[in-house]
């Protein structure tokens, strides 16, 4: 018998995923960031990772730059409520992986997703 056959097999390295998760849990700065999903009317989604204390203006501007449109052409809503540019995710009550809906003002689509006619009735009332 050779010496190699008698040696015990080396210990396998610890799983990388568990190490990364442990480091993330011990990292206090990771709790200051959240991931937000911004979804348009066509169900296209853009992910943003931002600090909880940063105004949502940063996210809104980033979305508009990515889509190559002006900020004033969109409304950003969570659960039917408009988000303000000066609000922080913390102030808006947003949590990790929350979804922000984006509506194009130019299409004339109402918050409920109805037609242009319903939107106009809403404005006139």
MOPAC internal coordinates of N, CA, C and O (Angstrom, degrees):
PM7 1SCF
backbone

  N    0.0000 0     0.00 0     0.00 0    0    0    0
  C    1.4496 1     0.00 0     0.00 0    1    0    0
  C    1.5139 1   109.66 1     0.00 0    2    1    0
  O    1.2310 1   121.81 1   -36.93 1    3    2    1
  N    1.3051 1   114.14 1   143.07 1    3    2    1
  C    1.4562 1   117.77 1   179.12 1    5    3    2
  C    1.5156 1   109.68 1   -89.37 1    6    5    3
  O    1.2310 1   121.27 1   -17.17 1    7    6    5
  N    1.3360 1   115.18 1   162.83 1    7    6    5
  C    1.4678 1   120.46 1   179.66 1    9    7    6
  C    1.5250 1   111.47 1   -64.76 1   10    9    7
  O    1.2310 1   119.92 1   148.12 1   11   10    9
  N    1.3371 1   117.75 1   -31.88 1   11   10    9
  C    1.4601 1   121.37 1  -177.85 1   13   11   10
  C    1.5124 1   111.12 1   -67.05 1   14   13   11
  O    1.2310 1   119.80 1   147.63 1   15   14   13
  N    1.3410 1   117.98 1   -32.37 1   15   14   13
  C    1.4542 1   120.98 1  -179.05 1   17   15   14
  C    1.5185 1   111.23 1   -71.38 1   18   17   15
  O    1.2310 1   119.66 1   155.30 1   19   18   17
  N    1.3205 1   118.25 1   -24.70 1   19   18   17
  C    1.4614 1   121.28 1  -176.53 1   21   19   18
  C    1.5252 1   112.34 1   -89.94 1   22   21   19
  O    1.2310 1   119.65 1   160.90 1   23   22   21
  N    1.3286 1   118.27 1   -19.10 1   23   22   21
  C    1.4636 1   121.11 1  -179.63 1   25   23   22
  C    1.5272 1   109.79 1   -71.63 1   26   25   23
  O    1.2310 1   120.09 1   -41.86 1   27   26   25
  N    1.3329 1   117.43 1   138.14 1   27   26   25
  C    1.4736 1   118.99 1   177.41 1   29   27   26
  C    1.5329 1   109.46 1   -69.44 1   30   29   27
  O    1.2310 1   120.24 1   -28.14 1   31   30   29
  N    1.3238 1   117.15 1   151.86 1   31   30   29
  C    1.4677 1   119.61 1   179.93 1   33   31   30
  C    1.5349 1   109.81 1   -64.93 1   34   33   31
  O    1.2310 1   120.37 1   -32.87 1   35   34   33
  N    1.3329 1   116.90 1   147.13 1   35   34   33
  C    1.4628 1   119.05 1   179.91 1   37   35   34
  C    1.5232 1   110.58 1   -65.98 1   38   37   35
  O    1.2310 1   121.42 1   -28.44 1   39   38   37
  N    1.3407 1   114.89 1   151.56 1   39   38   37
  C    1.4688 1   119.35 1   178.40 1   41   39   38
  C    1.5232 1   109.21 1   -67.40 1   42   41   39
  O    1.2310 1   120.04 1   -42.48 1   43   42   41
  N    1.3406 1   117.53 1   137.52 1   43   42   41
  C    1.4687 1   118.94 1   178.22 1   45   43   42
  C    1.5291 1   109.65 1   -70.06 1   46   45   43
  O    1.2310 1   120.44 1   -30.97 1   47   46   45
  N    1.3214 1   116.76 1   149.03 1   47   46   45
  C    1.4652 1   118.92 1   179.07 1   49   47   46
  C    1.5253 1   110.05 1   -65.92 1   50   49   47
  O    1.2310 1   120.03 1   -29.20 1   51   50   49
  N    1.3320 1   117.55 1   150.80 1   51   50   49
  C    1.4654 1   119.55 1   179.79 1   53   51   50
  C    1.5339 1   109.99 1   -65.88 1   54   53   51
  O    1.2310 1   120.09 1   -28.73 1   55   54   53
  N    1.3274 1   117.44 1   151.27 1   55   54   53
  C    1.4634 1   119.76 1  -179.70 1   57   55   54
  C    1.5260 1   111.23 1   -61.99 1   58   57   55
  O    1.2310 1   121.11 1   -46.42 1   59   58   57
  N    1.3100 1   115.48 1   133.58 1   59   58   57
  C    1.4617 1   121.84 1  -177.42 1   61   59   58
  C    1.5259 1   110.65 1   -65.58 1   62   61   59
  O    1.2310 1   120.21 1   142.28 1   63   62   61
  N    1.3190 1   117.20 1   -37.72 1   63   62   61
  C    1.4643 1   121.37 1  -176.44 1   65   63   62
  C    1.5212 1   110.65 1   -59.78 1   66   65   63
  O    1.2310 1   120.19 1   135.25 1   67   66   65
  N    1.3172 1   117.23 1   -44.75 1   67   66   65
  C    1.4605 1   120.07 1  -179.07 1   69   67   66
  C    1.5250 1   111.25 1   -64.59 1   70   69   67
  O    1.2310 1   120.13 1   142.99 1   71   70   69
  N    1.3135 1   117.37 1   -37.01 1   71   70   69
  C    1.4614 1   121.03 1   178.92 1   73   71   70
  C    1.5244 1   109.41 1   -65.91 1   74   73   71
  O    1.2310 1   120.50 1   134.78 1   75   74   73
  N    1.3316 1   116.64 1   -45.22 1   75   74   73
  C    1.4598 1   120.11 1  -179.90 1   77   75   74
  C    1.5233 1   111.23 1   -63.35 1   78   77   75
  O    1.2310 1   120.25 1   140.26 1   79   78   77
  N    1.3333 1   117.13 1   -39.74 1   79   78   77
  C    1.4557 1   119.88 1   178.80 1   81   79   78
  C    1.5204 1   110.87 1   -66.21 1   82   81   79
  O    1.2310 1   120.29 1   139.49 1   83   82   81
  N    1.3174 1   117.05 1   -40.51 1   83   82   81
  C    1.4605 1   120.34 1   179.17 1   85   83   82
  C    1.5231 1   110.56 1   -64.23 1   86   85   83
  O    1.2310 1   120.54 1   137.96 1   87   86   85
  N    1.3399 1   116.57 1   -42.04 1   87   86   85
  C    1.4628 1   119.61 1   178.09 1   89   87   86
  C    1.5179 1   110.63 1   -64.18 1   90   89   87
  O    1.2310 1   120.60 1   141.18 1   91   90   89
  N    1.3279 1   116.46 1   -38.82 1   91   90   89
  C    1.4610 1   119.97 1  -179.97 1   93   91   90
  C    1.5250 1   110.19 1   -66.14 1   94   93   91
  O    1.2310 1   120.25 1   139.17 1   95   94   93
  N    1.3234 1   117.13 1   -40.83 1   95   94   93
  C    1.4654 1   120.76 1   179.51 1   97   95   94
  C    1.5179 1   111.98 1   -67.26 1   98   97   95
  O    1.2310 1   119.81 1   149.16 1   99   98   97
  N    1.3293 1   117.97 1   -30.84 1   99   98   97
  C    1.4590 1   121.38 1  -179.77 1  101   99   98
  C    1.5195 1   112.69 1   -87.34 1  102  101   99
  O    1.2310 1   119.94 1   172.12 1  103  102  101
  N    1.3182 1   117.71 1    -7.88 1  103  102  101
  C    1.4497 1   122.50 1  -177.23 1  105  103  102
  C    1.5241 1   109.15 1   -89.27 1  106  105  103
  O    1.2310 1   119.49 1   -69.89 1  107  106  105
  N    1.3419 1   118.59 1   110.11 1  107  106  105
  C    1.4552 1   119.78 1  -176.63 1  109  107  106
  C    1.5252 1   112.88 1   -65.82 1  110  109  107
  O    1.2310 1   119.27 1   153.91 1  111  110  109
  N    1.3270 1   119.00 1   -26.09 1  111  110  109
  C    1.4581 1   120.11 1  -178.69 1  113  111  110
  C    1.5258 1   111.97 1   -71.19 1  114  113  111
  O    1.2310 1   119.90 1   156.98 1  115  114  113
  N    1.3480 1   117.79 1   -23.02 1  115  114  113
  C    1.4554 1   119.54 1  -179.68 1  117  115  114
  C    1.5183 1   110.89 1   -67.57 1  118  117  115
  O    1.2310 1   119.29 1   152.97 1  119  118  117
  N    1.3244 1   118.96 1   -27.03 1  119  118  117
  C    1.4570 1   121.02 1   178.71 1  121  119  118
  C    1.5184 1   111.36 1   -77.40 1  122  121  119
  O    1.2310 1   119.79 1   169.13 1  123  122  121
  N    1.3317 1   118.00 1   -10.87 1  123  122  121
  C    1.4592 1   121.67 1   177.81 1  125  123  122
  C    1.5144 1   111.87 1   -86.95 1  126  125  123
  O    1.2310 1   119.75 1   171.95 1  127  126  125
  N    1.3206 1   118.09 1    -8.05 1  127  126  125
  C    1.4609 1   122.71 1  -178.35 1  129  127  126
  C    1.5253 1   109.82 1  -112.84 1  130  129  127
  O    1.2310 1   121.35 1   -30.73 1  131  130  129
  N    1.3313 1   115.02 1   149.27 1  131  130  129
  C    1.4563 1   120.21 1   172.42 1  133  131  130
  C    1.5240 1   108.59 1  -135.64 1  134  133  131
  O    1.2310 1   121.33 1   -23.70 1  135  134  133
  N    1.3134 1   115.06 1   156.30 1  135  134  133
  C    1.4556 1   121.69 1   174.76 1  137  135  134
  C    1.5175 1   107.49 1  -102.95 1  138  137  135
  O    1.2310 1   120.76 1   -52.01 1  139  138  137
  N    1.3281 1   116.15 1   127.99 1  139  138  137
  C    1.4581 1   121.77 1   178.70 1  141  139  138
  C    1.5205 1   109.25 1  -118.65 1  142  141  139
  O    1.2310 1   121.11 1   -40.90 1  143  142  141
  N    1.3268 1   115.48 1   139.10 1  143  142  141
  C    1.4558 1   121.82 1   179.27 1  145  143  142
  C    1.5224 1   108.14 1  -101.85 1  146  145  143
  O    1.2310 1   120.10 1   -58.17 1  147  146  145
  N    1.3176 1   117.41 1   121.83 1  147  146  145
  C    1.4605 1   122.62 1   178.42 1  149  147  146
  C    1.5227 1   107.02 1  -105.61 1  150  149  147
  O    1.2310 1   120.91 1   -62.43 1  151  150  149
  N    1.3385 1   115.87 1   117.57 1  151  150  149
  C    1.4595 1   120.67 1  -173.66 1  153  151  150
  C    1.5289 1   109.97 1  -120.74 1  154  153  151
  O    1.2310 1   121.07 1   -48.88 1  155  154  153
  N    1.3375 1   115.56 1   131.12 1  155  154  153
  C    1.4616 1   119.69 1   178.99 1  157  155  154
  C    1.5331 1   110.46 1   -91.09 1  158  157  155
  O    1.2310 1   120.83 1     3.82 1  159  158  157
  N    1.3347 1   116.03 1  -176.18 1  159  158  157
  C    1.4680 1   121.46 1  -175.73 1  161  159  158
  C    1.5239 1   112.75 1   -68.75 1  162  161  159
  O    1.2310 1   120.06 1   160.94 1  163  162  161
  N    1.3234 1   117.49 1   -19.06 1  163  162  161
  C    1.4649 1   121.64 1   177.80 1  165  163  162
  C    1.5213 1   111.76 1   -93.38 1  166  165  163
  O    1.2310 1   120.51 1  -168.96 1  167  166  165
  N    1.3325 1   116.64 1    11.04 1  167  166  165
  C    1.4639 1   123.66 1   179.54 1  169  167  166
  C    1.5244 1   113.11 1    69.16 1  170  169  167
  O    1.2310 1   120.15 1  -163.50 1  171  170  169
  N    1.3442 1   117.32 1    16.50 1  171  170  169
  C    1.4649 1   120.89 1   173.04 1  173  171  170
  C    1.5172 1   107.71 1   -76.19 1  174  173  171
  O    1.2310 1   120.61 1   -44.26 1  175  174  173
  N    1.3080 1   116.44 1   135.74 1  175  174  173
  C    1.4603 1   121.20 1  -173.31 1  177  175  174
  C    1.5198 1   111.29 1  -122.42 1  178  177  175
  O    1.2310 1   121.26 1   -42.24 1  179  178  177
  N    1.3416 1   115.19 1   137.76 1  179  178  177
  C    1.4574 1   121.89 1   175.23 1  181  179  178
  C    1.5252 1   106.74 1  -124.78 1  182  181  179
  O    1.2310 1   120.27 1   -48.59 1  183  182  181
  N    1.3260 1   117.09 1   131.41 1  183  182  181
  C    1.4614 1   121.68 1  -179.99 1  185  183  182
  C    1.5194 1   110.08 1   -97.21 1  186  185  183
  O    1.2310 1   121.06 1   -40.91 1  187  186  185
  N    1.3308 1   115.57 1   139.09 1  187  186  185
  C    1.4536 1   122.41 1   176.00 1  189  187  186
  C    1.5180 1   108.56 1  -129.93 1  190  189  187
  O    1.2310 1   120.71 1   -43.89 1  191  190  189
  N    1.3152 1   116.24 1   136.11 1  191  190  189
  C    1.4699 1   121.72 1   174.28 1  193  191  190
  C    1.5221 1   106.31 1  -113.83 1  194  193  191
  O    1.2310 1   121.05 1   -66.64 1  195  194  193
  N    1.3304 1   115.60 1   113.36 1  195  194  193
  C    1.4611 1   120.46 1  -176.41 1  197  195  194
  C    1.5211 1   110.08 1  -134.41 1  198  197  195
  O    1.2310 1   121.38 1   -16.20 1  199  198  197
  N    1.3200 1   114.97 1   163.80 1  199  198  197
  C    1.4568 1   120.61 1   175.14 1  201  199  198
  C    1.5204 1   109.14 1   -73.58 1  202  201  199
  O    1.2310 1   120.99 1   -31.97 1  203  202  201
  N    1.3242 1   115.72 1   148.03 1  203  202  201
  C    1.4557 1   120.98 1   178.97 1  205  203  202
  C    1.5208 1   112.45 1   -66.32 1  206  205  203
  O    1.2310 1   120.31 1   158.57 1  207  206  205
  N    1.3239 1   117.02 1   -21.43 1  207  206  205
  C    1.4591 1   121.38 1  -175.10 1  209  207  206
  C    1.5272 1   113.64 1   -97.86 1  210  209  207
  O    1.2310 1   119.75 1  -178.60 1  211  210  209
  N    1.3315 1   118.08 1     1.40 1  211  210  209
  C    1.4662 1   122.21 1  -177.72 1  213  211  210
  C    1.5316 1   108.71 1   -90.85 1  214  213  211
  O    1.2310 1   119.50 1   -43.36 1  215  214  213
  N    1.3286 1   118.57 1   136.64 1  215  214  213
  C    1.4704 1   119.86 1   177.78 1  217  215  214
  C    1.5277 1   111.41 1   -57.65 1  218  217  215
  O    1.2310 1   120.99 1   -36.01 1  219  218  217
  N    1.3235 1   115.71 1   143.99 1  219  218  217
  C    1.4616 1   121.11 1  -179.48 1  221  219  218
  C    1.5240 1   112.23 1   -64.23 1  222  221  219
  O    1.2310 1   120.29 1   169.15 1  223  222  221
  N    1.3126 1   117.04 1   -10.85 1  223  222  221
  C    1.4665 1   121.99 1   175.35 1  225  223  222
  C    1.5283 1   110.07 1   -53.67 1  226  225  223
  O    1.2310 1   120.35 1   141.77 1  227  226  225
  N    1.3177 1   116.94 1   -38.23 1  227  226  225
  C    1.4652 1   121.19 1  -179.59 1  229  227  226
  C    1.5335 1   110.70 1   -61.97 1  230  229  227
  O    1.2310 1   120.53 1   134.99 1  231  230  229
  N    1.3133 1   116.59 1   -45.01 1  231  230  229
  C    1.4576 1   121.51 1   178.98 1  233  231  230
  C    1.5239 1   109.97 1   -66.29 1  234  233  231
  O    1.2310 1   120.38 1   133.90 1  235  234  233
  N    1.3292 1   116.89 1   -46.10 1  235  234  233
  C    1.4641 1   121.22 1  -178.41 1  237  235  234
  C    1.5239 1   111.38 1   -62.60 1  238  237  235
  O    1.2310 1   120.61 1   135.28 1  239  238  237
  N    1.3292 1   116.44 1   -44.72 1  239  238  237
  C    1.4630 1   120.49 1   177.96 1  241  239  238
  C    1.5326 1   110.65 1   -62.59 1  242  241  239
  O    1.2310 1   120.65 1   136.96 1  243  242  241
  N    1.3307 1   116.36 1   -43.04 1  243  242  241
  C    1.4578 1   120.93 1   179.17 1  245  243  242
  C    1.5186 1   111.92 1   -61.61 1  246  245  243
  O    1.2310 1   120.53 1   139.86 1  247  246  245
  N    1.3202 1   116.58 1   -40.14 1  247  246  245
  C    1.4649 1   120.63 1   178.82 1  249  247  246
  C    1.5264 1   110.25 1   -64.44 1  250  249  247
  O    1.2310 1   120.76 1   134.90 1  251  250  249
  N    1.3268 1   116.14 1   -45.10 1  251  250  249
  C    1.4638 1   120.47 1  -177.77 1  253  251  250
  C    1.5321 1   111.59 1   -67.51 1  254  253  251
  O    1.2310 1   120.21 1   144.40 1  255  254  253
  N    1.3183 1   117.20 1   -35.60 1  255  254  253
  C    1.4734 1   120.15 1   176.09 1  257  255  254
  C    1.5273 1   109.21 1   -64.79 1  258  257  255
  O    1.2310 1   120.78 1   136.37 1  259  258  257
  N    1.3249 1   116.11 1   -43.63 1  259  258  257
  C    1.4676 1   120.11 1  -179.71 1  261  259  258
  C    1.5266 1   111.26 1   -63.03 1  262  261  259
  O    1.2310 1   120.27 1   141.11 1  263  262  261
  N    1.3236 1   117.09 1   -38.89 1  263  262  261
  C    1.4624 1   121.61 1  -179.06 1  265  263  262
  C    1.5278 1   112.94 1   -87.85 1  266  265  263
  O    1.2310 1   120.79 1   173.24 1  267  266  265
  N    1.3424 1   116.09 1    -6.76 1  267  266  265
  C    1.4745 1   122.52 1   179.53 1  269  267  266
  C    1.5240 1   112.29 1    59.00 1  270  269  267
  O    1.2310 1   121.50 1  -130.47 1  271  270  269
  N    1.3318 1   114.74 1    49.53 1  271  270  269
  C    1.4599 1   121.41 1   177.67 1  273  271  270
  C    1.5224 1   109.15 1  -134.96 1  274  273  271
  O    1.2310 1   120.93 1   -12.21 1  275  274  273
  N    1.3350 1   115.83 1   167.79 1  275  274  273
  C    1.4526 1   120.72 1   177.87 1  277  275  274
  C    1.5252 1   109.84 1   -82.85 1  278  277  275
  O    1.2310 1   120.84 1   -33.71 1  279  278  277
  N    1.3062 1   116.00 1   146.29 1  279  278  277
  C    1.4585 1   121.68 1  -177.96 1  281  279  278
  C    1.5229 1   111.56 1   -60.12 1  282  281  279
  O    1.2310 1   119.70 1   141.59 1  283  282  281
  N    1.3049 1   118.18 1   -38.41 1  283  282  281
  C    1.4642 1   121.56 1  -176.32 1  285  283  282
  C    1.5204 1   113.48 1   -67.06 1  286  285  283
  O    1.2310 1   119.91 1   170.38 1  287  286  285
  N    1.3179 1   117.78 1    -9.62 1  287  286  285
  C    1.4606 1   119.89 1  -178.94 1  289  287  286
  C    1.5286 1   112.38 1   -88.29 1  290  289  287
  O    1.2310 1   119.63 1  -179.97 1  291  290  289
  N    1.3307 1   118.32 1     0.03 1  291  290  289
  C    1.4582 1   121.47 1  -178.30 1  293  291  290
  C    1.5199 1   112.26 1  -127.89 1  294  293  291
  O    1.2310 1   121.47 1   -29.09 1  295  294  293
  N    1.3183 1   114.79 1   150.91 1  295  294  293
  C    1.4653 1   122.13 1   170.08 1  297  295  294
  C    1.5227 1   106.88 1  -115.36 1  298  297  295
  O    1.2310 1   120.36 1   -45.95 1  299  298  297
  N    1.3221 1   116.92 1   134.05 1  299  298  297
  C    1.4629 1   123.00 1   179.58 1  301  299  298
  C    1.5299 1   107.21 1  -108.31 1  302  301  299
  O    1.2310 1   120.68 1   -57.50 1  303  302  301
  N    1.3366 1   116.31 1   122.50 1  303  302  301
  C    1.4568 1   120.96 1  -175.49 1  305  303  302
  C    1.5228 1   111.69 1  -130.30 1  306  305  303
  O    1.2310 1   121.48 1   -30.22 1  307  306  305
  N    1.3184 1   114.77 1   149.78 1  307  306  305
  C    1.4571 1   122.08 1   171.43 1  309  307  306
  C    1.5207 1   106.33 1  -129.95 1  310  309  307
  O    1.2310 1   120.63 1   -58.05 1  311  310  309
  N    1.3152 1   116.40 1   121.95 1  311  310  309
  C    1.4663 1   122.52 1  -177.87 1  313  311  310
  C    1.5251 1   111.36 1    52.64 1  314  313  311
  O    1.2310 1   120.14 1  -141.78 1  315  314  313
  N    1.3289 1   117.34 1    38.22 1  315  314  313
  C    1.4575 1   122.21 1   177.66 1  317  315  314
  C    1.5176 1   114.94 1    82.05 1  318  317  315
  O    1.2310 1   119.69 1   177.51 1  319  318  317
  N    1.3209 1   118.19 1    -2.49 1  319  318  317
  C    1.4654 1   122.14 1  -179.77 1  321  319  318
  C    1.5237 1   110.38 1  -101.55 1  322  321  319
  O    1.2310 1   120.95 1   -46.92 1  323  322  321
  N    1.3297 1   115.79 1   133.08 1  323  322  321
  C    1.4596 1   120.76 1   177.94 1  325  323  322
  C    1.5139 1   111.46 1   -65.16 1  326  325  323
  O    1.2310 1   120.87 1   -40.33 1  327  326  325
  N    1.3061 1   115.93 1   139.67 1  327  326  325
  C    1.4607 1   121.46 1   172.62 1  329  327  326
  C    1.5195 1   108.38 1   -94.96 1  330  329  327
  O    1.2310 1   120.70 1   -40.71 1  331  330  329
  N    1.3094 1   116.26 1   139.29 1  331  330  329
  C    1.4642 1   120.95 1   176.63 1  333  331  330
  C    1.5170 1   109.22 1   -93.42 1  334  333  331
  O    1.2310 1   121.22 1   -29.91 1  335  334  333
  N    1.3301 1   115.27 1   150.09 1  335  334  333
  C    1.4639 1   120.97 1  -179.97 1  337  335  334
  C    1.5249 1   111.90 1   -63.33 1  338  337  335
  O    1.2310 1   120.18 1   146.90 1  339  338  337
  N    1.3319 1   117.26 1   -33.10 1  339  338  337
  C    1.4624 1   120.17 1  -175.93 1  341  339  338
  C    1.5302 1   112.90 1   -85.36 1  342  341  339
  O    1.2310 1   120.00 1   172.19 1  343  342  341
  N    1.3320 1   117.60 1    -7.81 1  343  342  341
  C    1.4646 1   121.22 1   177.94 1  345  343  342
  C    1.5163 1   110.71 1   -72.47 1  346  345  343
  O    1.2310 1   121.39 1   -31.74 1  347  346  345
  N    1.3120 1   114.95 1   148.26 1  347  346  345
  C    1.4615 1   120.16 1   170.99 1  349  347  346
  C    1.5270 1   107.54 1   -97.49 1  350  349  347
  O    1.2310 1   119.70 1   -19.12 1  351  350  349
  N    1.3211 1   118.19 1   160.88 1  351  350  349
  C    1.4651 1   119.46 1   175.40 1  353  351  350
  C    1.5298 1   111.81 1   -56.26 1  354  353  351
  O    1.2310 1   121.03 1   144.43 1  355  354  353
  N    1.3230 1   115.64 1   -35.57 1  355  354  353
  C    1.4649 1   120.86 1   179.18 1  357  355  354
  C    1.5285 1   110.58 1   -63.50 1  358  357  355
  O    1.2310 1   120.50 1   133.46 1  359  358  357
  N    1.3290 1   116.65 1   -46.54 1  359  358  357
  C    1.4673 1   121.67 1   179.76 1  361  359  358
  C    1.5266 1   111.70 1   -64.90 1  362  361  359
  O    1.2310 1   120.51 1   145.80 1  363  362  361
  N    1.3292 1   116.63 1   -34.20 1  363  362  361
  C    1.4600 1   121.22 1  -178.97 1  365  363  362
  C    1.5254 1   111.97 1   -81.36 1  366  365  363
  O    1.2310 1   120.31 1   174.69 1  367  366  365
  N    1.3225 1   117.00 1    -5.31 1  367  366  365
  C    1.4650 1   121.12 1   179.86 1  369  367  366
  C    1.5155 1   113.32 1    75.27 1  370  369  367
  O    1.2310 1   120.36 1  -156.25 1  371  370  369
  N    1.3318 1   116.92 1    23.75 1  371  370  369
  C    1.4604 1   120.87 1  -179.74 1  373  371  370
  C    1.5172 1   110.83 1   -80.12 1  374  373  371
  O    1.2310 1   121.37 1   -36.20 1  375  374  373
  N    1.3088 1   114.98 1   143.80 1  375  374  373
  C    1.4614 1   121.82 1   178.33 1  377  375  374
  C    1.5141 1   109.69 1  -122.73 1  378  377  375
  O    1.2310 1   120.83 1    -9.72 1  379  378  377
  N    1.3076 1   116.02 1   170.28 1  379  378  377
  C    1.4602 1   121.82 1  -178.84 1  381  379  378
  C    1.5247 1   110.48 1   -55.15 1  382  381  379
  O    1.2310 1   120.82 1   -46.23 1  383  382  381
  N    1.3297 1   116.04 1   133.77 1  383  382  381
  C    1.4719 1   125.23 1   178.69 1  385  383  382
  C    1.5240 1   114.14 1    69.74 1  386  385  383
  O    1.2310 1   119.37 1  -163.61 1  387  386  385
  N    1.3275 1   118.80 1    16.39 1  387  386  385
  C    1.4636 1   120.54 1   174.05 1  389  387  386
  C    1.5192 1   109.27 1   -68.57 1  390  389  387
  O    1.2310 1   121.33 1   -24.73 1  391  390  389
  N    1.3277 1   115.06 1   155.27 1  391  390  389
  C    1.4589 1   121.26 1  -178.69 1  393  391  390
  C    1.5206 1   110.41 1  -107.40 1  394  393  391
  O    1.2310 1   120.92 1   -48.32 1  395  394  393
  N    1.3256 1   115.84 1   131.68 1  395  394  393
  C    1.4568 1   122.82 1   175.02 1  397  395  394
  C    1.5238 1   106.48 1  -108.82 1  398  397  395
  O    1.2310 1   120.99 1   -53.16 1  399  398  397
  N    1.3362 1   115.71 1   126.84 1  399  398  397
  C    1.4577 1   120.41 1   178.60 1  401  399  398
  C    1.5182 1   109.19 1   -90.83 1  402  401  399
  O    1.2310 1   120.90 1   -39.86 1  403  402  401
  N    1.3333 1   115.88 1   140.14 1  403  402  401
  C    1.4629 1   121.80 1  -179.98 1  405  403  402
  C    1.5238 1   107.78 1  -117.84 1  406  405  403
  O    1.2310 1   121.20 1   -51.82 1  407  406  405
  N    1.3329 1   115.31 1   128.18 1  407  406  405
  C    1.4537 1   121.09 1   178.47 1  409  407  406
  C    1.5120 1   109.41 1  -120.28 1  410  409  407
  O    1.2310 1   121.17 1   -43.35 1  411  410  409
  N    1.3078 1   115.37 1   136.65 1  411  410  409
  C    1.4609 1   122.37 1  -179.51 1  413  411  410
  C    1.5192 1   108.54 1   -86.01 1  414  413  411
  O    1.2310 1   120.47 1   -63.53 1  415  414  413
  N    1.3330 1   116.71 1   116.47 1  415  414  413
  C    1.4613 1   121.12 1   178.28 1  417  415  414
  C    1.5180 1   111.51 1   -62.18 1  418  417  415
  O    1.2310 1   119.91 1   147.15 1  419  418  417
  N    1.3059 1   117.78 1   -32.85 1  419  418  417
  C    1.4570 1   121.80 1  -175.06 1  421  419  418
  C    1.5223 1   112.53 1   -68.82 1  422  421  419
  O    1.2310 1   120.28 1   154.79 1  423  422  421
  N    1.3228 1   117.07 1   -25.21 1  423  422  421
  C    1.4551 1   119.54 1   179.14 1  425  423  422
  C    1.5194 1   111.88 1   -78.64 1  426  425  423
  O    1.2310 1   120.46 1   163.71 1  427  426  425
  N    1.3292 1   116.72 1   -16.29 1  427  426  425
  C    1.4496 1   120.24 1  -179.96 1  429  427  426
  C    1.5060 1   112.45 1    70.15 1  430  429  427
  O    1.2310 1   119.98 1  -145.43 1  431  430  429
  N    1.2946 1   117.64 1    34.57 1  431  430  429
  C    1.4526 1   121.77 1  -179.08 1  433  431  430
  C    1.5225 1   108.96 1   -96.47 1  434  433  431
  O    1.2310 1   121.15 1   -48.16 1  435  434  433
  N    1.3222 1   115.41 1   131.84 1  435  434  433
  C    1.4629 1   118.48 1  -178.40 1  437  435  434
  C    1.5205 1   110.18 1   -79.57 1  438  437  435
  O    1.2310 1   121.16 1   -10.86 1  439  438  437
  N    1.2984 1   115.39 1   169.14 1  439  438  437
  C    1.4633 1   121.87 1  -176.31 1  441  439  438
  C    1.5226 1   111.50 1   -59.67 1  442  441  439
  O    1.2310 1   120.36 1   144.88 1  443  442  441
  N    1.3275 1   116.93 1   -35.12 1  443  442  441
  C    1.4604 1   120.47 1  -178.26 1  445  443  442
  C    1.5256 1   111.95 1   -76.64 1  446  445  443
  O    1.2310 1   119.97 1   174.65 1  447  446  445
  N    1.3354 1   117.66 1    -5.35 1  447  446  445
  C    1.4552 1   120.71 1   179.82 1  449  447  446
  C    1.5209 1   112.59 1    84.36 1  450  449  447
  O    1.2310 1   120.12 1  -163.43 1  451  450  449
  N    1.3290 1   117.37 1    16.57 1  451  450  449
  C    1.4641 1   121.35 1   179.96 1  453  451  450
  C    1.5222 1   110.58 1   -78.68 1  454  453  451
  O    1.2310 1   121.50 1    13.45 1  455  454  453
  N    1.2963 1   114.74 1  -166.55 1  455  454  453
  C    1.4647 1   120.46 1  -177.42 1  457  455  454
  C    1.5271 1   111.29 1   -86.76 1  458  457  455
  O    1.2310 1   121.11 1    -5.12 1  459  458  457
  N    1.3138 1   115.48 1   174.88 1  459  458  457
  C    1.4597 1   123.04 1   179.70 1  461  459  458
  C    1.5287 1   110.37 1   -59.89 1  462  461  459
  O    1.2310 1   119.97 1   140.96 1  463  462  461
  N    1.3114 1   117.66 1   -39.04 1  463  462  461
  C    1.4576 1   121.93 1  -179.35 1  465  463  462
  C    1.5273 1   111.00 1   -59.84 1  466  465  463
  O    1.2310 1   120.06 1   134.47 1  467  466  465
  N    1.3165 1   117.49 1   -45.53 1  467  466  465
  C    1.4740 1   121.10 1   178.28 1  469  467  466
  C    1.5288 1   110.97 1   -61.99 1  470  469  467
  O    1.2310 1   120.91 1   141.97 1  471  470  469
  N    1.3088 1   115.86 1   -38.03 1  471  470  469
  C    1.4564 1   120.57 1   179.40 1  473  471  470
  C    1.5268 1   110.59 1   -63.84 1  474  473  471
  O    1.2310 1   120.49 1   136.52 1  475  474  473
  N    1.3272 1   116.67 1   -43.48 1  475  474  473
  C    1.4626 1   120.76 1   179.12 1  477  475  474
  C    1.5284 1   110.81 1   -65.07 1  478  477  475
  O    1.2310 1   119.88 1   140.01 1  479  478  477
  N    1.3295 1   117.84 1   -39.99 1  479  478  477
  C    1.4667 1   120.27 1   176.39 1  481  479  478
  C    1.5211 1   110.56 1   -61.57 1  482  481  479
  O    1.2310 1   120.75 1   140.71 1  483  482  481
  N    1.3105 1   116.18 1   -39.29 1  483  482  481
  C    1.4588 1   120.86 1   178.59 1  485  483  482
  C    1.5150 1   110.63 1   -61.93 1  486  485  483
  O    1.2310 1   120.05 1   138.27 1  487  486  485
  N    1.3216 1   117.51 1   -41.73 1  487  486  485
  C    1.4688 1   121.52 1  -179.99 1  489  487  486
  C    1.5249 1   111.97 1   -67.81 1  490  489  487
  O    1.2310 1   119.93 1   144.56 1  491  490  489
  N    1.3191 1   117.74 1   -35.44 1  491  490  489
  C    1.4551 1   121.27 1  -177.23 1  493  491  490
  C    1.5222 1   112.93 1   -77.56 1  494  493  491
  O    1.2310 1   119.92 1   159.13 1  495  494  493
  N    1.3027 1   117.75 1   -20.87 1  495  494  493
  C    1.4638 1   119.19 1  -177.74 1  497  495  494
  C    1.5056 1   113.34 1   -80.76 1  498  497  495
  O    1.2310 1   120.10 1   180.00 1  499  498  497

